[in-house]
Amino acid sequence: MSVMPRLRALLATVALVCAGLVAFDVAAPPAAHADECYTWSGNLAEGSSGPEVAELQIRVAGWIGDGTNIAIDGEFGPQTARAVRGFQEAFGLGADGVAGPETYNKIYELQDADCSPAHFDFAEVSQNCGTGGYSGGAVSAAEVQENLKRVMWRAEALRQRIGNHPLTVTDGFRDYSCNDSVGGAGDSRHLYGDALDLVGYDFCSLVSGATTTGFGGILGPGFPGHDDHVHIDLRGSQYWSAPDCGL
């Protein structure tokens, strides 16, 4: 075909497209992974407040760098800024303490559609002596589920702190019946859904990592009944005891 016929054919096709008579099949981009769980709408820094800050706090609280159990209160203060910087440093991001697209994208990589972190899931933390579910504990089922989400995110940070070694949850939420059957304390944090028992790595290394991951409760080797696992929880006051690990 000579140049002029080809040009006339091209112009005719352009005209048809403009008239809406010819359509090209353009695949829609996949939905952002973040939209399956939670999406932040803008930068957050000291002085910010609201639900977006609370959701951020849940995901970065384990990166505070010491034993501070930061409140999930929706107020972006110095402790939250420290946790954000710790998270950013851990993943090689610009560590300015301001949560923006780079920080959110890393969180999106780490979270699943149900808002659990990459290496833990609701099924394993709510075994409840084989019956599953979130009811029958010391708080409502909704609060248990929320507490489990929060403790899983700190466990995710702990996993990263110890070199990203796999960890196994041997116990999580218990209702009162389950707690009684395993001989749990009457005020066990497992009844609230904010406690996990972990195995899968050197226990004293787990204990040491937990002391910099913002857990209120840490119990390990040397504490009665804890020679075969490490217990972590989100109680408000600090209660740490693992004598065989120097804690």
Buried (B, 14 or more C-beta within 10 A) or exposed (E): EEEEEEEEEEEEEEEEEEEEEEEEEEEEEEEEBBEBBBEBEEEBBEEBEEEBBBBBBBBBBBBBBEBBBBBBEBBBBEBBBBBBBBBBEBBEBEBBBBBBEBBBBBBBEBBBEEBBBEBBBBEBBBBBBEEEBBEBBBBEBEBBBBBBBBBBBBBBBBBBBBEEBEBEBBBBBBBBEBBEEEEBEEEBBBBBBBBBBBBBBEBBBBBBBBBBBBBBBBBBBBBEEBEEBBBBBBBEEEEBBBEBBEB
